[in-house]
Amino acid sequence: QVQLAESGGGLVQPGGSLRLSCAASGSIRSAYDMGWYRQAPGKQRELVARITSGGNTNYADSVKGRFTISRDNAKNTVYLQMNSLKPEDTAVYYCHVLQRSIPYWGQGTPVTVSS
């Protein structure tokens, strides 16, 4: 089993920044992809950003140029730097790990963008 511990969510004003972190522990082995998804009230969960074990990244169109995903393999940790936040970024953000085709999810951290 893989456990994921997220942190960094909260309330921020439009135009502000937040940094999310997610540390993986447990049965972490070899190569694995890491990413962030989000789910807004009344909407489906959607991919925000993903980074492969080799460092390749992809982003949702809605966050390109504003969000940056990175990872520290020595710490089994993935980060999401979110800048120029908008009210429509309000959602619960979930950390995701894919290891040997098995998905693991964090419990989610809420992000609220409001004045």
Buried (B, 14 or more C-beta within 10 A) or exposed (E): EBBBBBEBBEEBEEEBEBBBBBBBEEEBEEEBBBBBBBBBEEEEBEBBBBBBBEEEEEBBEEBEEBBBBBBEEEEBBBBBBBBEBEEEBBBBBBBBBBBEEEEBBBEBBEBBBEE
